[in-house]
Amino acid sequence: MSEHPKSQNDKAWEALFEKYDILSRIESAGRFIISSAQIKEYREPRLMAKFDHGINLPRIFAENHLAILPISRGDYVISHFEAYQPFPPPDRSIARVFLPANLQSLDANHIPSEAIAINCALASGMLADFLGEDILYATVSGRMGSGQFDFQIQNSRARQPLKVSVNQSQIEIDAAFEGVHSLALLEAKRDLAEDFLVRQLYYPYRVWSSRMTKKVRPVFLVYSNGVFHFYEYEFQNPDSYNSLTLIKQKNYSIEDTAIALSDLEETVKQTSIVPEPAISFPQANRFERVINLCELLSTQDLSREQVTEEYAFDLRQTNYYTDAARYLGLVEKHYREYRKPIYSLSLLGRRIMNLNYRHRQLAFCRAILHHRPFREAFLLSLETGTVPDTSAIVAIMRRSNLYKVESMSTYIRRSSTISGWLHWMFGLIDLSTY
């Protein structure tokens, strides 16, 4: 299927599927229940059964359209579940908020964890604004038991949903805030992703909606690159896992996010071309995820497998995005024991990550525009008023002496990176500056 090597999870799950004939058991019974003790025969369950995004699923799950859900403290069920929900594209507008002037322990330029992001969201008033509650109290959080409940979940191989029974599964709530009218349950992340595991919202919702007379509101918070992205969902049928609907989405920042086209024009004037590095030309269309990778590495160095297993990448994407960050000089690759690569922020990467929002974005633009194909495509965009099409970008690439890019199919495929990064740059422009 893939030219890339298998992860430890891939290998362990393939061994489990073979030992317990899991595919045949699912084919005959519609599901397979596996215990944590069985999983531990090959690897720790905490590493083998926690897949927050569809891209993290082991290869044998992805190939057979399977997912896994916990049903008790020691058991999991595997089936053709539709367990993940795609994130909708976020609104581009960003509301500005402020931390109280007398706070010294929260720094808008240094938010290294989900917990700190939540504290900033509360202290700045963005949570109260998003939830429409004048006063909020931090209440339940952490790990707790689920109690007992049943639910229906869509099965991609059958018309009828499957019934799943949960009994004392462990759930975890990142934060909960109660106001006069509602209880909001927050799931917070710092990694950007295409989708999320609905269970992270659904299990806590089922637990607390059975205990409250107030409305229980599942809320997802994604903090990345200085912006707090809030998503509020509603389960239209409490007994149905797949009945969630997005109610609203809003973005906030504690920092000044105003960037004008003139800022980009001035940036390109101040940027000179550097020789192309002996690193694969990027195949990483979403520059937001390059930034997100730098954020993750700003707190600790990570191996390739850690990046792959802990965040919303598969092994192929890990290679593409780490190479893209290395191409720009933001990340360095080192080899330690057993010749396994370890990634860390470069001095340039650390300097950029310590800047405030506005200067950080312009510094990223500068890192991109140092490279001839991006610079020429950007200047052509300014001249024509639109991002160049594929043929124009390929023509620029072919005269830019790129490292080991030879076939036309590779030029075409990697031209989408230039298009994607230019769209990111122009997307920075605050339309209110006109």
C-alpha angles and dihedrals in degrees: 000000000000131000090217123093121261121259123235088257091052092053095044094049092047088055091049093048090052096045095049098031088234099171092055092046091052090047092054102035102025093238144032126220115210128184127226087240090060092047091049090061086080108018143347111290092225087065096037104048107034110092109156093179133035091241089063094061115117115259095254090054093049094046092052098037093244134149135186131225131182115243101175139000091281108021138073133189123220122199145126090292124166089221102154134070124203118236113240116234107276121243111261096224118097124200115216118228133170137224115234109274093233095057112105102167097063119069121189089207094055117050104148101167145031090250093057090046090054092048090051090048090054097042094047094051096241091120092053090048095048094046095040091232120134095205127028130188123201106233132156122018141146131044123338142150121276098218115213127312140142128220143175121240130186117255115211090209099049140044093227119070120239122246115230125190119206122196121179096332113167116255130185127208117196092202141335127204124193124200134171093281108026152013114234117203112203129208108188130195137175096197122085115230143169093236145000138224107260090209089074088067101027103055095050089044092054092048097050100034087062091054101042135070089195121082114274112218121197109212129184119204121193114186117192137146095357095309127110110210112197124194122183118198135187128204102221091195111033091205093054119081092198098048096093118129128188108247099182144339128204137168129216138180133191089205133070106268099177110129122165130202087248088062090058092045091052091047094055090048090056094048125090126198118260126200114271110263123238089252128107112274106255122273096183112111100185110069090187087071093052087056091045090053089053089051092053091048092048090076099042144349113261136201120230091255093050091053090048098046101038101042140042097280135101118215092267092052091046089057093045097048097042088050090049091052090046091049088059093046093246099114134036128208120218131181120225132162117355089008092277114156119246120194126213137166115267121229088262090050092051092047092051094046090054092058124095120260099270097044091042093057092047090048090053089049089051091052089053096044092053085077117081100225092052093043094050092045090049093051090048088052090054090049097048100030093236139072109268120255123248096269093052092047092048090052089054092047094051092059094044100079095238120194112262096335105137116139122075090232090059092049090051094045094048094043086077088069091060090047092047095048092047090051088051091052095049089044088064091069113110105222090207088070089073 
